[in-house]
Structure formats: C-alpha cells, structure tokens
Amino acid sequence: MTMTRTRIPSIFIAHGAPPLLDDQQWVKELHTWASQLPRPKAVLMISAHWEERPLTIGATTTVSLIYDFYGFPRHHYEQKYPAPGAPELAQRIRAMLKGSQPVTDEPERGLDHGAYVPLVAMYPAADIPVLQISLPTENPRQLFELGRSLRPLRDEGVLIAGSGFITHNLRTLDWSGTTPPPAWAKEFDQWTSEALVRRDVDTLLDYQEKGPGSQIALPTREHFIPLLVSLGAAAEDEKVTFPISGFWMGSLTRRSVQFG
C-alpha cells in the first residue's frame, strides 16, 4: 500500500524585528497558525535579509544564528534556535535547479532574524530541519519562476516560507505603537491582498508600477519579493488565506499569506 503525503501549503510570513518575540499576541497567532498546518518534514526559508547571487544555500548543519540587527535589548542577542540542518533538502534543491541557474553554498551561514524569529514562534521546539536559501535577484518574474521550480517540494513535505513585509518603510515606524496605520500603508496592503485573492500574477509582479503608493510603502524591494517566491510555489487554483493581518508599529502590515 502506498502512503500519500499531504501537500504542504506555501506561505509568506510577516516576520517582524526581534521584538516580535516580546509580543505575546503575535507569538500566539504564529504558533496557532503553525499548529493548523500539516507538520512539515522540513522548512525552506527565503528571507528578506539574505540577498546573494548566485542562489546560495546556507548551513546544512546547526550553526550559530546571525544577529543581523542592532540597538535592541540584550536578550535578543541571546536567542537560540538549534534546529537540525537539512542536507537532503539542500541536495534536492541543487538537483532541481541544475541547468536553470547556478547554485553555490555558504556552509557557515546560520539563520538570520528573518528566518529564525518567526520559527521560534511557530515551531519553538526547534525539532524540524530548516534550510535557508538566498534571494538571487530582485527581478520579480525570476523570483516567481524560482518558486515554480521549487513547487514540487511541497508534495515532499517541505514548507516553503517566504519571510518579509508587504509594507516596509523604517522611516515611518512608530516604536510606541500608538499611531494608527497611515492611509498609504492600508491602501497598499489592501491592494496586495485583493490581487492575491484574484491570483493576478502579472499585476503583483508589476507591483512597483501598479501598487498604489509603492514608493513609500517599499522604498527598497527586499521585504516584498519573498512573497513572489511563495506565490510561484503555489498552484494556480489553490485558495489564498490570510492567517494574520493588522498593523505593527504604525506602518508595518502584519499580513501573512497561505496558499493551499
């Protein structure tokens, strides 16, 4: 008798800065979301905080985390997440992408905060193998096609997780958390969510030109584009849901996305 593995959704996580882990409501939301997903065999993370060409595969053993931030309380630099490495997944990705794009390795690179912060909340036991790969380009179409190339991993029990923010302008943050979200942030967040529900891929890939207020919502592109990898990894007929929404520190949308 052949056992069939459940297809794992493709997701995009609004990852938050390290203080996310001090926000008990957000931690609970992420943990609840993870508990409702099929348990993955491994997690493949694509974070806004690692752009490197060509596509680079991070550590496949448990190495130290990268504390790629500054100015936060000491306990954020003491956070640990000793998840197992995923060498078999790394080998599978090399085979899948062979001939389509070059792939290299950085075996000493640990998980950055875009990868480990949400995982601490979602899978706190750190007992699921995790692999991080770099964003090899900022070209929307190429990232979407990368997601399509990785899509078969979902049928092998791999959770493909883009990690970033749909709106990300650090100059507009309200660290007190008392300011309501500005109109431009709400408008761009709504535009993105509606385009996702319609599965309007061409519009989303042209987000810089078609997204209202995109220049203020995203003065740089790296936090939005992991969403395009997750979108590419999703089948065209899969349902889109938003397990977490709302805003944080004024202008950052907490909207996370699940395909399937």
C-alpha positions as CSV (number, residue, x, y, z in Angstrom):
1,M,0.0,0.0,0.0
2,T,1.4,3.4,-1.0
3,M,1.1,6.2,1.5
4,T,0.3,9.7,0.1
5,R,1.9,12.7,1.8
6,T,-0.4,15.7,2.3
7,R,0.7,18.7,0.2
8,I,2.2,21.3,2.5
9,P,1.0,24.9,1.8
10,S,3.3,27.6,0.6
11,I,3.4,30.6,2.9
12,F,4.6,34.1,3.3
13,I,5.3,35.3,6.9
14,A,5.4,38.9,8.0
15,H,8.5,38.3,10.1
16,G,8.9,41.2,12.4
17,A,12.0,42.5,14.0
18,P,13.3,40.7,17.1
19,P,10.7,42.5,19.4
20,L,8.0,40.3,17.7
21,L,9.0,37.7,20.2
22,D,8.1,40.1,23.0
23,D,4.6,40.5,21.5
24,Q,2.7,37.6,23.1
25,Q,-0.4,38.1,20.9
26,W,1.7,37.8,17.7
27,V,3.7,34.8,19.0
28,K,0.4,33.1,19.8
29,E,-1.0,33.9,16.4
30,L,2.1,32.4,14.7
31,H,2.1,29.3,16.9
32,T,-1.6,28.7,16.3
33,W,-1.1,29.1,12.5
34,A,1.7,26.6,12.6
35,S,-0.4,24.1,14.6
36,Q,-3.1,24.2,11.9
37,L,-0.6,23.4,9.1
38,P,0.4,19.8,8.3
39,R,3.6,19.1,10.2
40,P,6.4,19.7,7.6
41,K,9.3,17.3,7.0
42,A,11.5,20.4,6.6
43,V,11.2,24.1,6.3
44,L,12.7,26.1,3.4
45,M,13.2,29.7,4.4
46,I,13.6,32.6,1.9
47,S,14.2,35.7,4.0
48,A,14.4,39.4,3.0
49,H,17.7,39.6,4.8
50,W,19.8,37.4,2.6
51,E,20.3,38.7,-1.0
52,E,23.2,36.9,-2.7
53,R,23.9,36.0,-6.3
54,P,24.0,33.3,-7.4
55,L,21.4,31.4,-5.4
56,T,23.2,30.3,-2.3
57,I,22.4,27.5,0.2
58,G,23.0,28.2,3.8
59,A,24.3,25.9,6.5
60,T,23.1,22.3,6.4
61,T,24.3,21.7,10.0
62,T,23.3,23.5,13.2
63,V,25.4,26.7,13.4
64,S,25.1,29.9,15.3
65,L,22.3,32.3,14.4
66,I,23.1,35.6,12.7
67,Y,22.0,38.6,14.9
68,D,21.7,41.0,11.9
69,F,20.3,43.9,13.8
70,Y,21.5,46.5,16.4
71,G,20.2,48.6,19.2
72,F,17.9,46.0,20.8
73,P,17.9,44.7,24.4
74,R,20.5,42.1,25.3
75,H,18.1,39.2,25.4
76,H,17.5,39.4,21.7
77,Y,21.2,38.6,21.1
78,E,21.0,35.6,23.4
79,Q,18.1,33.9,21.4
80,K,18.9,30.4,20.3
81,Y,17.2,28.2,17.7
82,P,19.2,25.0,17.3
83,A,17.0,23.4,14.5
84,P,18.5,20.4,12.7
85,G,20.1,21.1,9.3
86,A,18.5,19.7,6.1
87,P,21.3,18.3,3.9
88,E,19.0,16.1,1.9
89,L,16.8,19.1,1.1
90,A,19.9,21.1,0.0
91,Q,20.9,18.2,-2.3
92,R,17.4,18.0,-3.7
93,I,17.4,21.8,-4.5
94,R,20.7,21.5,-6.3
95,A,19.3,18.7,-8.4
96,M,16.0,20.6,-9.1
97,L,17.8,23.8,-10.2
98,K,20.6,22.2,-12.1
99,G,20.7,23.6,-15.6
100,S,18.3,26.5,-14.8
101,Q,20.6,28.6,-12.6
102,P,23.9,28.3,-10.8
103,V,23.8,27.3,-7.1
104,T,26.5,27.7,-4.5
105,D,27.0,27.0,-0.8
106,E,27.8,29.0,2.3
107,P,28.1,26.2,4.9
108,E,28.9,28.5,7.8
109,R,25.9,30.9,7.3
110,G,23.3,30.5,10.0
111,L,19.7,31.6,10.0
112,D,19.2,35.4,10.0
113,H,16.4,37.0,12.0
114,G,14.0,37.0,9.1
115,A,14.2,33.2,9.2
116,Y,14.6,32.3,12.9
117,V,12.3,34.9,14.6
118,P,9.1,33.6,13.1
119,L,10.3,30.0,13.5
120,V,10.8,30.5,17.2
121,A,7.2,31.4,17.5
122,M,5.8,28.8,15.1
123,Y,8.0,25.8,16.0
124,P,9.5,26.6,19.4
125,A,10.8,23.1,19.9
126,A,13.3,23.6,17.1
127,D,12.8,20.0,16.1
128,I,12.1,20.4,12.4
129,P,15.0,20.6,9.9
130,V,15.5,24.1,8.5
131,L,17.3,25.3,5.3
132,Q,17.7,28.9,4.2
133,I,18.5,29.9,0.6
134,S,19.3,33.4,-0.6
135,L,17.3,35.7,-2.9
136,P,19.5,35.5,-6.0
137,T,17.8,38.5,-7.7
138,E,15.2,41.3,-7.2
139,N,13.7,40.6,-10.6
140,P,10.0,39.7,-9.8
141,R,9.5,37.3,-12.8
142,Q,12.7,35.4,-12.0
143,L,11.7,35.0,-8.3
144,F,8.2,33.8,-9.3
145,E,9.8,31.3,-11.6
146,L,12.1,30.2,-8.8
147,G,9.1,29.5,-6.7
148,R,7.6,27.4,-9.6
149,S,10.8,25.4,-9.8
150,L,10.6,24.7,-6.1
151,R,6.9,23.8,-6.1
152,P,7.4,20.0,-6.2
153,L,9.0,20.2,-2.7
154,R,5.6,20.8,-1.2
155,D,4.5,17.3,-2.2
156,E,7.6,16.0,-0.5
157,G,6.6,17.5,2.8
158,V,8.6,20.8,2.6
159,L,7.1,24.0,3.9
160,I,8.2,26.8,1.5
161,A,8.2,30.0,3.5
162,G,9.0,33.5,2.2
163,S,9.7,35.9,5.0
164,G,9.4,39.7,4.8
165,F,6.9,42.5,4.9
166,I,4.3,43.6,2.4
167,T,4.9,47.2,3.6
168,H,8.3,48.2,4.9
169,N,9.4,51.7,5.4
170,L,11.6,52.0,8.5
171,R,11.5,55.9,8.4
172,T,7.7,55.8,9.1
173,L,7.7,53.5,12.1
174,D,6.1,54.4,15.4
175,W,8.0,52.5,18.0
176,S,5.5,53.4,20.7
177,G,2.8,51.6,18.7
178,T,0.2,54.2,19.4
179,T,-0.1,55.7,15.9
180,P,-2.8,54.3,13.6
181,P,-1.6,52.9,10.2
182,P,-1.2,55.6,7.6
183,A,-3.5,55.6,4.6
184,W,-0.8,54.7,2.1
185,A,0.1,51.6,4.2
186,K,-3.5,50.4,4.4
187,E,-4.1,51.1,0.7
188,F,-1.0,49.1,-0.4
189,D,-1.8,46.3,2.0
190,Q,-5.4,46.1,0.6
191,W,-4.2,46.3,-3.0
192,T,-1.8,43.4,-2.4
193,S,-4.4,41.2,-0.6
194,E,-7.0,41.8,-3.4
195,A,-4.5,40.9,-6.1
196,L,-3.5,37.8,-4.3
197,V,-7.1,36.6,-3.9
198,R,-7.7,37.2,-7.6
199,R,-4.4,35.4,-8.3
200,D,-3.5,38.3,-10.5
201,V,0.1,37.3,-11.0
202,D,1.0,39.9,-13.7
203,T,-0.2,42.7,-11.5
204,L,1.7,41.5,-8.5
205,L,4.9,41.1,-10.5
206,D,4.5,44.7,-11.6
207,Y,3.9,45.9,-8.0
208,Q,6.3,48.8,-8.3
209,E,4.3,50.4,-11.1
210,K,0.8,49.3,-10.3
211,G,0.8,49.2,-6.5
212,P,-0.7,52.4,-5.0
213,G,2.0,54.3,-3.0
214,S,4.5,51.6,-3.7
215,Q,7.4,54.0,-3.5
216,I,6.6,55.0,0.1
217,A,5.3,51.5,1.1
218,L,8.5,49.9,-0.2
219,P,11.4,52.3,-0.7
220,T,13.5,49.2,-1.1
221,R,12.3,45.9,-2.5
222,E,13.8,43.1,-0.5
223,H,11.0,42.7,2.0
224,F,8.2,42.3,-0.6
225,I,9.9,39.9,-3.0
226,P,10.0,36.8,-0.9
227,L,6.2,36.8,-1.3
228,L,6.8,36.3,-5.1
229,V,8.7,33.1,-4.4
230,S,5.9,31.8,-2.2
231,L,3.4,32.8,-4.9
232,G,5.3,31.0,-7.6
233,A,5.4,27.9,-5.4
234,A,1.6,27.9,-5.3
235,A,-0.7,26.1,-7.8
236,E,-2.9,28.4,-9.8
237,D,-6.2,27.0,-8.3
238,E,-5.2,27.0,-4.6
239,K,-7.1,29.1,-2.2
240,V,-5.4,32.1,-0.7
241,T,-6.0,32.9,3.0
242,F,-4.5,35.5,5.5
243,P,-3.9,33.8,8.8
244,I,-2.6,37.0,10.4
245,S,-3.4,40.6,9.5
246,G,-3.4,44.1,11.1
247,F,-0.5,46.5,11.6
248,W,2.5,46.8,13.8
249,M,4.5,49.9,14.8
250,G,2.1,52.1,12.7
251,S,3.0,51.3,9.1
252,L,4.2,47.7,9.0
253,T,1.4,45.3,7.9
254,R,1.4,42.0,9.7
255,R,-0.4,40.3,6.9
256,S,0.8,36.8,6.3
257,V,-0.3,34.6,3.4
258,Q,-1.1,31.0,3.0
259,F,-1.5,29.3,-0.4
260,G,-3.4,26.0,-0.1
